[in-house]
């Protein structure tokens, strides 16, 4: 494989870039997961009163799913402008949108105050959250992937991925402290607002760090080359979306399939589990939150390790370990929780998240390496976020409905296993990308023979 066209950045510079991506994704995921936890614990009472408790939870998770519906639109808009204007500018905008929407949720009147307008306003703000998150992920992982050392790209690109468990850890930790310090009445009355309002402080910190980093050098080079081609040929480039669908549609399908088990298992393990443990097993909210809190800390720690392993043995083998492992763990997962023991609950959630990390860690580098630089933001975002509508969005909703209909965890376990099989097939159909040079991936093969030659060059 030819050497990369760009020299790796200094370690101190790369660490600053990783920190900027990590702090931003942590805040974004804190905001997003905070909503999911609140949907499971209090929103059914505050915004959907008068319903059966489980029906109220279903309605609450429905507004939760709405946020996923807005992700594809965010992926299209942010991907388009991120490929045209750069990664950094769009990342700043996504952070402002997400933080502003979350802060506003903390100020919302409830159903008791304004009636039906309350859930409507909640849904609108959830849409803004989903739109922002749809554009955040692709930009954050690309900023690191395109700066980083190719030999350790899996490790460095996995750090923005730790923003998910870090955000989960932060959101669950704040809620856990509040539920421990406040009575149920006080928490439902006003305590739930505190974590949402804290988002305003976190956004200020995130912007200060994110504004301090430089644009991706790979993107700068590709942009300069595109401008030179435009000046020479007298015509502009195709829209990134058109180029992705024409030249990278197989990669988009692989990315979507790869996301199914990763997305569904995560939201079953972290969001639905709060419902299952507190209703079906009748454990306390505090116990369920503490289990997710500790397991998220372990999840945070193992993601870089899985990323580093993907640099040694490849993205596909590590991803397959996670997909097959999550599917195999589902029946033991629910059996352990059904014992009603905190230790068993903790073991179930922790092992589940460790196996999830094997999919989530290499995902950033894997998806980045699939697409050419001038369409990479669009391609990675579309592949990741369009699948979330069918995967993560309905996962807590489907799991809760299955529990209500069958009063058993077996259909839920089978649901996750089916997703794991789909992901395993997608990864089996994918090419290994570990040795690809991000600056050398061709955007527009001219014919099938050229495309085949390009594919051979891409893979070491």
C-alpha positions in Angstrom: 0.0 0.0 0.0 1.3 3.4 -0.8 2.2 5.7 2.1 -0.4 8.1 3.2 -0.4 11.4 1.4 -0.4 13.3 4.7 2.0 13.0 7.6 0.5 12.0 10.9 0.1 14.9 13.3 2.2 15.4 16.4 0.9 13.3 19.4 -0.1 16.5 21.4 -2.1 17.8 18.4 -3.8 14.5 17.9 -4.7 14.2 21.6 -6.3 17.7 21.4 -8.3 16.7 18.4 -9.4 13.5 20.1 -10.4 15.5 23.2 -12.4 18.0 21.1 -14.3 15.1 19.4 -14.8 13.2 22.7 -16.1 16.2 24.7 -18.5 17.1 22.0 -19.9 13.5 21.5 -20.1 13.1 25.3 -22.3 16.2 25.6 -24.4 15.2 22.6 -24.9 11.7 24.0 -25.5 13.0 27.5 -28.3 15.1 26.1 -29.7 12.2 24.0 -29.5 9.6 26.7 -30.8 11.9 29.4 -34.0 12.0 27.4 -34.2 8.2 27.1 -33.7 7.7 30.9 -36.3 10.4 31.7 -38.7 8.8 29.2 -38.4 5.5 31.1 -38.7 7.1 34.5 -40.8 10.3 34.6 -42.0 11.6 31.2 -44.9 9.1 31.2 -46.3 10.8 34.4 -45.5 14.4 33.4 -46.5 14.5 29.7 -48.8 11.5 29.3 -50.9 11.3 32.5 -54.1 9.3 32.8 -52.8 6.3 30.9 -52.0 2.8 32.1 -48.4 3.0 33.4 -47.1 0.7 30.7 -49.1 2.5 28.0 -47.7 5.8 29.3 -44.2 4.4 29.0 -45.0 3.3 25.4 -46.1 6.9 24.5 -43.0 8.3 26.2 -40.8 6.0 24.2 -42.7 7.0 21.1 -41.5 10.6 21.5 -38.0 9.1 22.2 -38.2 7.3 18.8 -39.1 10.6 17.1 -35.6 11.8 17.7 -34.3 8.9 15.6 -36.7 9.8 12.8 -34.9 13.2 12.5 -31.4 11.6 12.4 -31.5 10.8 8.6 -32.4 14.4 7.8 -29.5 15.6 10.0 -27.2 13.1 8.3 -28.2 14.5 4.8 -27.9 18.2 5.7 -24.8 18.0 7.9 -23.2 15.4 5.5 -23.7 17.7 2.5 -22.3 20.8 4.1 -19.6 18.9 6.0 -18.3 17.6 2.7 -18.5 21.0 1.1 -17.5 23.3 3.9 -15.5 21.1 6.3 -16.0 19.0 9.4 -15.3 21.6 12.2 -17.9 24.2 11.3 -20.7 21.7 11.2 -19.6 20.1 14.5 -19.9 23.5 16.3 -23.4 23.9 14.9 -24.5 20.4 16.0 -23.3 21.0 19.5 -25.2 24.3 19.7 -28.5 22.7 18.4 -28.3 19.7 20.7 -27.4 21.7 23.8 -30.0 24.4 23.2 -32.8 21.8 22.7 -31.8 19.9 25.9 -31.7 23.1 27.9 -35.2 24.0 26.6 -36.6 20.7 27.7 -35.6 21.5 31.2 -37.8 24.6 31.0 -40.8 22.9 29.5 -44.2 23.2 31.2 -45.9 19.8 31.8 -49.3 18.4 30.8 -50.7 19.6 34.1 -49.8 23.2 33.2 -50.5 23.6 29.4 -52.3 20.4 28.6 -51.8 18.8 25.1 -49.2 21.5 24.2 -46.7 19.9 26.6 -46.1 16.7 24.7 -46.2 18.6 21.4 -43.4 20.9 22.5 -41.5 17.9 23.9 -41.7 16.2 20.6 -40.5 19.3 18.7 -37.4 19.6 20.9 -36.8 15.9 20.5 -36.8 16.3 16.8 -34.1 19.0 17.1 -32.0 16.7 19.3 -32.2 13.9 16.7 -31.4 16.3 13.8 -28.3 17.5 15.6 -27.1 14.0 16.6 -27.6 12.8 13.0 -24.9 15.3 11.9 -22.7 15.0 15.0 -21.5 11.4 14.8 -20.1 11.5 11.3 -18.2 14.7 11.8 -16.7 13.7 15.1 -15.3 10.4 14.0 -14.0 11.8 10.7 -12.2 14.6 12.4 -10.1 12.0 14.3 -9.9 9.4 11.5 -8.6 12.0 9.0 -6.1 13.4 11.5 -4.9 10.2 12.9 -2.0 7.8 12.3 -3.2 5.1 9.8 -1.5 2.3 11.8 -3.5 3.2 14.9 -6.6 4.6 13.3 -8.9 2.1 14.9 -7.6 3.0 18.4 -7.8 6.8 18.0 -11.1 6.8 16.1 -12.6 4.7 18.8 -12.2 7.5 21.4 -15.1 9.6 20.0 -17.2 6.4 20.3 -16.5 6.4 24.1 -18.6 9.6 24.1 -21.7 7.3 24.1 -20.9 5.5 27.3 -19.4 8.7 28.8 -22.7 10.5 28.0 -24.7 7.5 29.3 -22.5 7.5 32.4 -22.9 11.2 33.0 -26.7 11.2 32.4 -27.3 8.1 34.5 -25.0 9.3 37.2 -26.8 12.7 37.5 -30.2 11.0 37.6 -28.9 8.4 40.1 -27.7 11.1 42.5 -30.9 13.0 42.2 -33.1 10.0 42.8 -31.0 9.1 45.8 -31.1 12.6 47.3 -34.7 13.6 46.5 -38.0 12.0 47.3 -40.0 10.5 44.4 -42.4 13.5 44.7 -39.7 16.1 44.6 -37.9 14.4 41.7 -41.1 14.2 39.6 -42.1 17.8 40.6 -38.8 19.6 39.8 -35.7 17.5 40.3 -35.9 16.0 36.8 -35.2 19.4 35.3 -31.8 19.8 36.8 -29.9 17.4 34.5 -31.4 19.1 31.4 -30.5 22.6 32.6 -26.9 21.4 33.3 -26.5 20.9 29.6 -26.1 24.6 29.1 -22.9 24.6 31.2 -21.5 21.6 29.3 -22.1 23.1 25.9 -20.0 26.2 26.8 -17.1 23.9 27.8 -17.5 21.8 24.7 -17.5 24.8 22.4 -14.4 26.2 23.9 -12.5 23.0 23.3 -14.0 22.2 19.9 -13.3 25.7 18.5 -9.6 25.2 19.3 -8.9 22.5 16.8 -7.9 22.7 13.1 -9.9 21.3 10.1 -8.9 17.9 8.8 -5.8 18.0 6.6 -7.2 15.2 4.4 -10.3 17.3 3.8 -8.2 20.4 3.0 -6.2 18.5 0.5 -9.2 17.0 -1.2 -11.0 20.3 -1.3 -7.9 22.0 -2.9 -7.8 19.2 -5.5 -11.5 19.5 -6.2 -11.2 23.3 -6.7 -8.3 22.7 -9.1 -10.3 20.1 -11.1 -13.2 22.6 -11.2 -11.0 25.4 -12.5 -9.5 23.1 -15.2 -12.7 21.4 -16.3 -15.0 24.4 -15.8 -17.7 22.4 -14.0 -18.4 21.6 -10.4 -18.6 18.3 -8.5 -21.7 16.2 -8.1 -23.6 16.6 -4.9 -22.1 14.4 -2.2 -25.4 12.5 -1.8 -25.5 11.7 -5.5 -21.9 10.5 -5.5 -22.5 8.3 -2.5 -25.6 6.6 -3.9 -23.9 6.1 -7.3 -20.4 4.9 -6.3 -20.7 3.8 -2.6 -24.2 2.3 -2.4 -22.8 -1.1 -1.4 -20.9 0.5 1.4 -24.0 2.3 2.6 -25.9 -1.0 2.7 -23.1 -2.7 4.6 -22.9 0.2 7.1 -26.7 0.0 7.6 -26.6 -3.7 8.2 -23.7 -3.4 10.6 -25.6 -0.9 12.7 -28.7 -3.1 13.3 -27.4 -5.3 16.1 -25.2 -2.6 17.5 -28.0 -0.1 17.7 -30.8 -2.4 18.8 -28.8 -4.2 21.5 -27.5 -0.9 23.0 -31.0 0.6 23.5 -32.4 -2.7 24.8 -29.5 -3.0 27.3 -29.5 0.6 28.5 -32.9 2.1 27.9 -35.4 -0.7 27.9 -33.7 -2.4 30.8 -34.9 0.5 33.1 -38.5 -0.5 32.2 -38.0 -4.2 32.5 -36.1 -4.2 35.8 -38.6 -1.8 37.5 -41.8 -3.3 36.1 -41.3 -7.0 35.3 -38.8 -7.7 38.0 -40.0 -5.0 40.4 -36.5 -3.7 41.3 -36.1 -0.1 42.4 -35.3 2.7 40.0 -32.1 3.4 42.0 -30.9 -0.2 41.6 -31.5 -0.3 37.8 -29.8 3.1 37.4 -26.8 2.0 39.5 -26.3 -1.1 37.3 -26.4 0.9 34.1 -24.0 3.4 35.7 -21.3 0.9 36.6 -21.7 -1.1 33.4 -21.3 2.2 31.4 -18.0 2.8 33.1 -16.7 -0.6 32.0 -18.1 0.1 28.5 -16.1 3.3 28.3 -12.9 1.4 29.3 -13.2 -1.5 26.8 -14.0 0.5 23.7 -10.4 1.8 23.1 -9.2 -1.8 23.7 -11.5 -3.2 21.1 -10.4 -0.4 18.7 -6.7 -1.2 19.3 -7.5 -4.9 18.6 -9.1 -3.9 15.3 -5.8 -2.3 14.3 -4.1 -5.7 14.8 -6.6 -8.2 13.4 -9.0 -6.1 11.3 -12.3 -4.4 11.7 -14.4 -7.3 10.5 -13.2 -10.0 13.0 -13.7 -7.7 16.0 -17.2 -6.6 14.7 -18.2 -10.2 14.3 -17.1 -11.0 17.8 -19.5 -8.3 19.0 -22.5 -9.3 16.8 -22.3 -13.0 17.5 -21.6 -12.4 21.2 -24.5 -10.1 21.7 -26.9 -12.5 20.1 -25.6 -15.4 22.2 -25.9 -13.4 25.4 -29.5 -12.4 25.2 -31.1 -15.4 26.9 -28.6 -15.4 29.7 -29.0 -11.6 29.9 -32.7 -11.8 30.8 -32.3 -14.9 32.9 -29.8 -13.1 35.1 -32.1 -10.1 35.5 -35.1 -12.3 36.4 -33.3 -13.4 39.5 -33.9 -10.0 41.0 -30.4 -9.7 42.3 -28.4 -6.6 41.8 -25.2 -8.6 41.2 -26.9 -10.6 38.5 -28.4 -7.4 36.9 -24.9 -5.8 36.9 -23.3 -8.8 35.3 -26.0 -9.0 32.6 -25.7 -5.4 31.6 -21.9 -5.2 31.9 -21.3 -8.3 29.7 -23.8 -7.0 27.2 -22.1 -3.6 26.9 -18.6 -5.2 26.7 -19.8 -7.3 23.7 -21.6 -4.2 22.2 -18.2 -2.4 22.4 -16.7 -4.9 20.1 -19.1 -3.6 17.4 -19.1 0.0 18.4 -15.3 0.5 18.7 -14.2 -0.4 15.2 -17.3 1.2 13.6 -15.8 4.7 13.4 -12.7 3.7 11.5 -14.5 1.0 9.5 -17.2 3.4 8.2 -14.6 6.2 7.6 -12.5 3.8 5.5 -15.4 2.9 3.2 -15.9 6.3 1.6 -13.9 8.8 -0.4 -12.9 12.1 1.3 -15.3 14.4 -0.6 -18.3 12.2 0.2 -17.1 10.7 3.5 -19.2 12.8 5.8 -22.3 12.1 3.8 -21.6 8.4 3.3 -20.7 7.6 6.9 -23.6 9.6 8.3 -26.2 8.2 5.9 -25.0 4.6 6.5 -25.1 5.1 10.3 -28.2 7.3 10.7 -30.6 5.9 8.2 -30.3 2.5 9.9 -31.1 4.0 13.3 -34.7 4.6 12.1 -35.2 0.9 11.8 -32.9 -0.1 14.6 -32.4 2.1 17.7 -35.6 4.2 17.2 -38.2 1.5 17.7 -36.0 -0.8 19.9 -37.3 0.3 23.3 -40.8 0.7 21.9 -40.8 -2.8 20.3 -39.3 -4.4 23.4 -41.9 -2.7 25.7 -44.7 -3.7 23.4 -43.5 -7.3 23.3 -43.3 -7.3 27.1 -46.8 -6.0 27.3 -48.2 -8.5 24.8 -46.4 -11.7 25.9 -45.4 -10.9 29.5 -42.1 -12.7 28.7 -38.5 -11.7 27.8 -38.2 -14.5 25.2 -39.6 -12.5 22.2 -37.3 -9.6 23.2 -34.3 -11.9 23.2 -35.3 -13.3 19.8 -35.7 -9.8 18.4 -32.1 -8.9 19.4 -30.8 -12.3 18.0 -32.4 -11.6 14.7 -30.7 -8.3 14.5 -27.4 -9.9 15.4 -27.8 -12.4 12.5 -28.5 -9.6 10.1 -25.4 -7.7 11.2 -23.2 -10.8 10.9 -24.4 -11.3 7.3 -23.6 -7.6 6.5 -20.1 -7.9 8.0 -19.4 -11.1 6.2 -20.3 -9.4 2.9 -18.0 -6.4 3.7 -14.3 -6.0 2.6 -11.7 -5.5 5.2 -10.6 -1.8 5.4 -7.9 -1.8 8.0 -5.0 -0.9 5.5 -6.8 1.7 3.4 -5.3 5.1 2.9 -8.0 7.7 3.5 -6.5 10.1 1.1 -6.2 7.5 -1.7 -9.8 6.2 -1.9 -11.3 7.0 -5.3 -14.6 8.8 -5.3 -15.7 8.2 -8.9 -14.6 4.9 -10.6 -15.4 5.4 -14.3 -16.6 1.8 -15.0 -16.9 -1.6 -13.5 -13.3 -2.6 -14.4 -12.0 0.6 -12.8 -14.1 0.0 -9.8 -12.7 -3.5 -9.4 -9.1 -2.2 -9.7 -9.9 0.6 -7.2 -11.3 -2.0 -4.7 -8.1 -4.1 -5.1 -5.9 -1.1 -4.4 -8.0 -0.1 -1.4 -7.4 -3.4 0.4 -3.9 -4.5 1.5 
